[in-house]
Amino acid sequence: MAGPTRTAAVPPRTVLTLVTLITLVACAAGCSKPSASPAGGDPAAATFRASPVTYDVPVDLTPAVLPVTGAESRWSQGLDAFGEAVADGEIRDCVESRGEEMPDLAPLAFTRYMDLPDLEFIRSHGFGSTAVPVPSPEPAASQDSPEPELMRRCLAAGQTVLNEFRALYGPLRMSWFKVIGSLGSDESVALAYRAFPSCLAQRGVQVKSESRFFGLVDQRLAAGGTDMDLAADYATCMAPVEAVREPLREELRTRFVTDHRQEIEELTEKLMPRVRQLAARYQVRLCFPALEQAGADVTETAH
């Protein structure tokens, strides 16, 4: 997986795969400070939708590691975002400890799993990247970027911290993703999926597959248009698919938890204490996307 990154464009989705543990970010006065991207990057202006976040941590973090529903994937996003925020803090400390100024970078945003579609969230907020509410950073004293070699060293330091945090839960969750990935060959899921294009067609959207639908969303967002009508269409037509998949995932998780009970118990003992240590060290907080009300569109420009 790549190191700490920053998206300059508006990615509409992240597909859950065995090689995707997601690049997520968090907020400064809530979740993190402004973050670093590879040296030489020239982040462009990006438009993000603002939406609320919550700092309420669930008593049981199992759904954050083993999500079954789109709503539970918000916990997963927050957990990954925390790791990115910690890496961000390490990079910033590394750069500033050498007397350099961090460059002004593109705004931070959560990224969602679209193989665990959060239909309520999509209907309320659309597909565009969900902005994390951050205050405007103080302008840098100098607009000069740090030397490339320094940025490489600092990015490597951030990656090390990120890898150490994800090592707590990453292997277990990768095993879980492999299990639920097998649902793609389930006959009942395939049957539900076959009705997806016809449902969209009834709503005036002429595409033959989910991937073609996302291509249409990409085009709409790239052109600066609204995707809220497409979001409503998707949420409606994907609901029957999720109605089939969610109970199957629940059954799989019950068995998975039984089979991996010792690993889950060890994770439960270690995860939150480590979160608290890192939160204190880097002055970041664990937070999660919240449904609440749809946020207004905001534009953040990185110079």
N, C-alpha and C positions, 0 to 999 in steps of 0.2 A: 504494500500500500504506500502511496506517496506521502510525503511529509506534510506539514502544515501548509494549507493552501488558501487561496482566497478567490472566489468566483467573481469575475467582472461582469459577466453576462447574467441572464436570468434562466437558470436551468429548470425546466418544468418538472423534472422527476429524477429519482434515482431508483433504478430497478434492483431489487434484492437478488443477488447472486452469491455464489460461494466465494467470489473474490471481492465482494463489495461489503466492507464493514463501514462504509460511508465516511465522507469528509463533512463534518458538521462544525458549526461554530456557535459561540454564545456571546452574551452581552457584557459590557463593561461595568456599568453601575449595577448590574444585576449579575451577569454571568461572566463577562471577561472584559479585558482591555482591548483596544484596537489591535488587530493581529497582523502578522507578517506574512509576506508571500515571497517566492524565490526572487533573488536579486535580478534586476534587469526587467522585471515585470512592469508593465505600464497599464494598470487597471483602468478600464474605461468607465464612463458613467453607467450606472445600473439602476433600474427601477424595481423596487421590492414592495410587497404588500406588508404593512405593519399589522401585527396581531398580538394579542396579549400573551404573556408568559405567566407561569405559576412557579413559586418556589416551594410549594408543598410537596414534600418527598413521601412517596407511598411507604407504608410500613413494610410491605413485602416488595422487594425489588426484583423478584423472580420475573414478572412480566417485562421488566426493562431488558432483561437478558434473553428471555424466551417469549417474545411477543406472539400473541395469537390473533389479535384484532388490530385494525388500523388505529383505534383509540389507544391501545396499549403501545403501539409503536411510537407514540409521543414520548413515553418514558425512555424508549431506546434512543430516540433522537437527543434527548437531554443528556443521557449518560455519555453518548459519543461526543456531544458538544462540550461537555465538561472536560474531557480529555483534550480536545482541541484548544480549549481556553487555557488549560494548564500549559500545553506546549507553547501557546502564544505568549504566556507570561514568561516562560523560560527564554524564548527568543528575544523578547523585549529586554529582559534583564541582561542578557548576554550582550546585546548591541549597546545598550545604554551604559553598561559597566565599562565599556571601552571608549566612552566619551562621544559616541555617535548618536545621531538623531534617527528615530524610526521614520521611514517615508510615510506619506499620506497614502492610505490604501483603500480599496473598495470596501463597502459596508459588509457587515456580517449577516449571515442568513442561515436558518435551519434548512436542511434538505430532508425530503421525506422518502420513505420506502413505498414504491408503487406496486410491489407484489403483496403488500399488506395495506391496501388502500384505505385511508381514513376518510370514508365517504362523507361523514358529517363535516369534517374540516374542509374537504374539497368543495363541498356545496357552499360553505360559508366564505371560503377564502380563495377559491380557484386553484390553479396549478402553479402560479408564479412562486418564486422563492419567497419564503416568509421572513421578513426582516426581523432581526432581534433589536429591541429598542435600546439604542445606545445614545448617550449624550454626545454632542459635537466635541471632538477632541480639540485640545489646545493646539493652535498652529505651531508647527515646528520652528525652532530658531533658524534652522538652515534647511533649504530645500534639497541639499545635496544628499544623494543616497549613500549608504555605507558601502565600503569597498566590497566587491563580489566575494573575495576570499573570506572576509569577515562574515558576510551573510551566509555563506556555505557552512562555516563552522557553527554559527548560531542556529541555523536551521537543523543541522545535525544534532545539536544539543536538545532542541525542542522535540525532534523525532524520537530521541532516546527516552525522554520523559513520557512522551505519548505512548511509545511501545511498552514501557514498564507498566503504565496504568492499564492499557488494554489487555496486557497479558493476564490480568486478574480474571477477566470474563470473556475475552475474545475466543479462545479455543472452545469453550463450552457453547457459546452462541453460534460459532461456525458449525459445530456439530448439529445444533438445533436447526439452523437454516438448511442444512443438507436433508434433514428429516422432512421438513415441511415442503422442501422443493420437490419431493417425490409426488406431491399431490397433482402436479402437472399431468401425470399419466393416469389419474383416477378417472374412471368412466363417468361418474356423476358430475365431476367438475367439468370435464370435457363437454358433456351434454349441456350444462348450464352456459358455458362459454359460447356454444354454437348459436344461442339466441341473442347474444350481445349485438352483433351487427344489425340484425333485423329490428331490435329495439331502438337502436340509434336511427335507423332509416325511418321508423315511424315518427321520430322527432325531427326529421329533416336533415340528419347528418348521414351522408352517404360515404361510408368507409367499410372496408371488408374485414378489418381486424383491429385489435386494440393498438398494435404498433402503428397502423395507419392513422388511427384516431390521434395518437400522441404526436404524429407528424403534423397533423392539422393544428393541434394546440401550439406546437413549436412555431409554425408559420404565423399564427395569430399573435403570439407574444412578441416574436421578432419584429413584426410590423407595428408594434405598439398598440395593438387592439386589445379589447377586453375578452377574456375567456370565461366569464362567469356563466354565460349561457351553455357553453360546452361543459363546464364543471357540473352544472345541474343535470345535463344530459348523461354525463358519465356516472354521476352518483346514482341516478335512477336506474340506468341499464346495468350497472355493475352490482347493484344490490342483490339480485337473484344469485349471482355467482358467489358473492360473499356469504349469502345465506346457506349455501352448500359447503363452502370451504371452512367457515369458522367452526362449526361443530366438529369437523374432521380434525382441525388443528387442535381443538380442545382435547379430543381423545388422544391425539399423538403426544400432547404435552403431559397429560396424566401419566402415560407410559414412560415418557422421557424423564420426568422428575423421579419416578420410581427407580429407573435404571441408573440415574446419575445422582442419587440422593447424597452421597458423600461429597461429591464435587460441589453441589449446591450448598450444602451446609458449610463447607470451607469458604465458599465465596461469600455467603451471608456474614460470616465472622470477620472477613477481611475488607470487604468492599467499602462500607460506610466509614470505618475508621480511616481508611486510606483517603477517601474523599475529604474527610474533615482535615486531615493533615495537609493535603494539597491545597484545599481552599484557604487555609491559614497562610501557607507559604506563598501563594501567588495572588492572594486577595481576589479570588473568583468564587462564584456561587453556582451550585447545581440548580438548574432551572429547566423547565419543559414548556413546549408550545401549549397554549391553552385555547380552547374553542371559543368561548365567550361570544362576543359580537365581531362581525367582520371588520377588519381594519381598513383605514383609508389608504389609498396609494400614496407612497412617498418616494421621492427621488433623492438619492445620495450620490454625490459626485466625488470621485477620488482624483486628486491632481497629481 
